[in-house]
Amino acid sequence: MFELLTILTPIGLLDSTSMVPLCIVILMVLLAGPSPVFRSSALILGIFVVSFACGVLILLGLQSALDEIHTYLERLWKDPETEEVLIQIVLGAVLCAFGLRMTTGSKKRADKTVASGMTAFQALLAGGGLAIVGLPGAVPYFAAIDLTLREDLALAQQLFVLGYYNIVFVSPLIVIVVLGSALGERSQGALDGVKRFFDRWGQKVIAVLLVTLGAILIVDGFGWLFGHPLIPV
């Protein structure tokens, strides 16, 4: 199980990069208001509880579905049908187009203002809502659950692994709260820096990844059509 936890740690940290941009503005407001640690902790707890609960539901109820998906993906990897290759090429083109549009289009601000008077319970609900919003795109989380299911672990061990993953997932937010509490007003500059970093580089990194992935899918798709896949299997 230690080896599994070692593998899941970087996956959880990578997954957390999707949550930090969603939470940073709310955390900045909560840390600047009354009871900053308590309310910020409630926000993080809401994320953890909902994310963990959704993971448990998947873990207990969708193992057979994940097995079928794994079998299908294994067959798709080794011997895709022509229609599937064409869909892959189209998907690659869509990813490239979307990534290029992100780099050339105007950036629209979508930050939501948060009332400084938000209660701890409201922060808890907000955290749960953010976890639900981010769940459809939580591909690393689904991969982590799949890896957990493929280990010969008892249910209690599976739940422990799932809890560990979600702790790793929220750990950057915990660090932000700890630093904000320790530094007080001096932390505002650091939080502003984190926000500016994601504002400036977050969209660009995603765009580059989309274009790169799209290009790989297109090249590999044409490779399958002509009998020379990008990654021989």
N, C-alpha and C positions, 0 to 999 in steps of 0.2 A: 504493500500500500504506500510505502514511503516513495517508491519510484513514481507511482501515479500522482502523488501530491507534488512531486518535483516537476512533473510534466504540466500539471494543471496551473501551477503558480504563474508562469509567464502568460499562459492563455487568459487567466483571470485578470492580470494586469493589462493585457491588450484589450480585453473586453471593457475594462473600466474607462478607457479613453472615450468611449461613447457616452458615458454618464457624466463625466466631469463638465463638459461644455453645457449640459442641460442644468446642472446644479450650481455652477459657480456664481451666477448672478444672485440666486436665492440665498446661497451661503453668505455672500458678501453682505446682503441686507440683514440676515439673521445675526451675523457676528457683530454688526454695528449697532444692534438693538439691545433691549433688555434680555437678561438670562441667555446670553449668546450660546454657551456650551450646551445648555439643556435643550434649547429649541433646535439647534443644529444637529444634536444627537438624535432628536426625534425624527428629523428629516432623513438621516442616514438609516435609522432603525426601520422606517417605513419602506425604504428601498430594499433593505436586507430581508425583511419579513415577507414581502410580496414576491421578491425574486426567489427566495428559498421555497416558499409555498408552491409557486408555479413549477419549480424544478422538481419538487416532491411529486406533484401530480403527474408530471411527465415520466419521472422515474418509475412510479408505481403503475401507471395506466397505459403507457405507450411503448413499453419495451418491445412488444411484438411488432408494432408499427415501425419502430426504429430498425429492427432486424430486417424487415422487408425493404426499407429504404436502403440499408447497407448492402443488401443483395443486389438491388437494382443498380446502385451506384458502382458496385464492383463489376457488374456486367457491362454497364455503360462505359467504364474506364477501359475495359479490355476489348470489347467488340460492339461499338455503337452502330445503330442503324443509320442509313443515309438521311432519313428525316431528322434524326436526333443530331447529326452532324450539321445539317442546315440550320436547325434551331440554334445550335451553339454559335454558328457564324453570325446569325442575326443578333443573338444576345451580345456577342462581342462588339458588334457594330453599335448597338444601343448604348453599351457601357462607354465606348469611346466617345460617342456623340454627347452623352450626358457629362462625361468628364471634361470635354473641351468646352462645353457650354458653361460649366462651373468656373472655368478659368477666364472666360471672355465676358460672361454676363455680369451685370451690375450686382453687387452684393447688397441684399436687403436685410435690414436689421429686423430681427424677430424676437428680441429680448422682451420678456414680459416683466412689467413692474410688479414688485411684491410689497405689500404693505408691511411697514416695519412693526405693526402691531399684531402680526401673525402669531397665533398661540401655538403651543407645543403640539396640541392635537391636530391643528390645521397643518402644521409642518409634517406631522406623521402621515396624514392623508396625502399631502403633496408628494412626499417621497414615494408612497405606494403608487400614486398616479404616474409619476415619472418612470417607475419600474415597469408598469404595464405598457406605457407608451413605447419604451425601448425594447420590450420583449420580442416583437416580430422581427427585429433586426439583430437579435442576439445570437448570431451564428456561432461564435465561440462558445457560448453557454450550451447550446445544443450539442456541439462537438464534445464538450467536457462531460455532459451527461452520457453520451454514447460511449466514451472511453470508460466511464465508471461502470456502465452496464456490462461491459465486456470483461471486466475483472471478476474473479471468483470471490466476491465479497458478500458477507452477511448484510442483511438490511440495515442493521445499526451502523455498520462500517460505511455503507453507501450514503446514509444520511450524514455521517460525520464528514465524509469527503465533500458532499454537496454543501454542507455548512462552511467547511474550510474554503471552498471555492468562492462562496459569496462574501466571506470575510475579506479575502484577497480583492474581490471585485470592488468593495466599498473602501478599501484601505487608503487609496489616494484622498478620498473625501475626509477620512478620519485624520490623516496627516494635515490637511488644510485646517480642520477645526482645531487640532492641537496647536499648530503654529499660530493660528489666529488668536487663540486663548492665551498663549504664552507671550506673544508680542504685543497684544492689545492694539492700540491705535496705530502702532508702527506696522502692524500686519497689513493695513489697508493698501499700502504701496505694493507689497508682495502679491496680494490678491488681484490688484489691478494688473500687475505684470502677467499673472497667470491668464487672466481674462484676455489681455491683449495678445498673448501668444496664441491662444486658440482662435481668436478673431482673425489674426494675420496668417497663421500657418495651417490651422485645422482644415479649412476648406481646400487649400492648395494640396495638402498631403492626400486628402481623399480623392481629389481630382486626378492626381498622378497615379494613384493606385487603381482607379477606375480605368483610366486609359491603358495602363500597363496590362491589367487583367484582360481588358477587351481585346487588346492586340494579341495576347497569347491565345485567347480563344479563337480568334479569326485565323491566325497562322496554323494552329493545331487543327482547326476544322478543315481548312484546305489541304493540310497534310494528310488527313484521313481520306479525303476524297481522291487524292492522287497516290495513295498507298504509302505515304511517308509521314506518319504522325510526328509531331514535334517531340514528344516523349515516347520512344519505342516501348512497347509492352510485350 
